[in-house]
């Protein structure tokens, strides 16, 4: 059997069966206007069929939760991170993670005044806080980052503005650190022009 004859035979068989299939489909379709025609059974199940009412969760005492958060924070190596400093607001729906204060100072310097440097990003005089991009603070084990700091005295907010490169001092206050003093570093000396040749 040659390929064209084979294809022609199958095509003829297919074309011959089309009218029969069409008639068979029309014969099986029920008349929608006939009340005696069979219909498919419809099973309805409510979306609330397996509903269970909300049950209030038993909340743990806040001190236990705080202690657990401190333990987890220290285990993750975040000792002292964010102490007393207000973290930037997370986008809505994002999980909120609170870094807890260490129970002991990270180093002897952490018990006294700590000097650090950074650049002021934002000044919030009304709430006596500033947003700083600070360099690493080895005395606390903090890497370079941007965060909010409370000011020990609200008048300190008048000493700086956004964009200022500053040297600042941190003091322990309660469970965190506050900025107790600012000193704007002296501007870097201008490079001396090289002699023209």
N, C-alpha and C positions, 0 to 999 in steps of 0.2 A: 504494500500500500504506500503510495507516494504521499508526501506531506500535504500537498494541496488537496488531494482527494480526502485525506483524513480530516483536515480542517473543515472542508465543505460538508462532510457527513455529519460532524458534530454540530456545526452551525445549523444545518437543516433540522436536526433533532431538537435543538434548542428553540428554534423559531416555531416548530410544530407544537411544542409544549406550552408556549406562552398563552395562547387562547384558553387552553384547558385550565391553567393556573388562575387566570383572570376569572373565569366562570366559577371555579371552586371558591375563590375568595368572596365573590358576591353572594354565593349561595349560603355561606356560613355567617355572614354579617346579619345580626338581628336588626329588625326595624325599630328605631328609637321611639317611634310613635305607637308601637304595639305594646299594650300593657302586659300581655302574656309572654313577651319575649324574655329569654333568660338574661340575667344581669350578674356581673361579678360580685362576689361577696366583699363588702368593705369592712375592714376591722379598724375601729377607731380606738386609739389609746391616747389618753390625755398626757400632756407634757408633765403634769403634776402627779402622775400615777405613783411614782416612787419617791415623792417629795418627803423629806424629813425636816421638821421644823428646826430652826437654828437653836443651838443650845449654847448658853453663855459659857465661855471658857473660864476656868478657875485661874485667876491671876496670882502669880507668885509675889511675895512681898518685895518692894522695890530694893531693899537693901541686899536681898539675895541675888536679884537680877544684876545689880551694880557690881557686886563682888564677883559674879561669874563673868561679866563683861571685862572687868579688870584682869582676871586670870587669863582669859582668852587673848586680850590685847597684849599682855606681857609675853605670853607664849608665842605670839606672832612676831615678837621683836619690835613692838610699837611703844615701848616704855617711854613715857614722857611726851609722846606725840600729841600735840593739841592741848596740852594742859592749860585749862582756863581760857584758851583762845577759842574764839567762836569760829567753827568751820564754815566754809562757804556753803550756801544753800544748794542742796541737791535738786535736780529736776523733779517735778511731781511724779510720784509713783516709784521713784528709785529707792532702794533700801537705804535706811539711815544707819550708819555705823558710828558709834561713839567711842573714841579712844579714851581710855581711862588714865588717870594720873597714877604714877608709880607710888607704892607705899613707902619706898625709900628713895633718896636722891640718887640720880644716875651716877654722880661723881661728887667729890667734895665741892667743886665749883657750883654745882646745882643748888647747894644750900645757901649760897650768898648771891652776889650780883654777877651776872653773866653779860659780857659784852659781845655784840654781834653787829653785822653790817647788812644792809639791804637797800632796796629802792621802794619808796612809798608809792602804792598803786591808787589808794583811795583814802580820804579822811572823812570820818563820820563824827563831826563835832557833837551832834545832838546825843549820841550814845557813847561818847568818849571811847572810840575805838578807831583803829586804822587797819588797812589791808596792806601788808608788806610782802614783797618778794625777797625773802632773806637768803643769804648765803648759808652753807652748812654751819651748824652750831655744834661743834664736837663735844662741848661740855654736857650737852643734853642728848647727844646721839641723833640729832635731827639732820636730815639731808636738806639740800636746797629745795625750797618750796614757797608757795604763796599762801598766806593765811591771814586771818584777822587776829589782832591782839587788842586786849583792853588796855586803856591808859590808866596809870596810877592816879594821875590828876588830869581832869578834863582840859586844863589850860595848856597841856602839852600839845593838844591838837592845833593850837595856833602857831606852833613853832615850825611846822612842816606843811608841805603841799604835795599833791600828786606829782611824781616825777623826780622828787628830791632823792639823792643818794645820801643815806644817813648811816651813822653809827649809833646804835641804841643799846640801852642796858635793860636787862630783864631781871625782875625780882620775883621770888616766890611769893604768891599771895593766895592763901587758902589751898585749894587743890591744884592751882595752875600758876601761870606766870603772867605778869603784867609789865608793860614798858614803863620804866621809872624815869628815864632821861633820854634825850636826844642830843647828838652832836653831829652836825653836818661836817663830814670830812673836808679838809682843805682841798680846793680844786687841784687836780694834778698839774704839775708845772708844764707850761707850754713847751713843746719841743723846740730846741734851738735850731734855727735855720742853718743848714750846712753851707759852708762857704762855696760860692759859685766859682766854677773853674772856667 
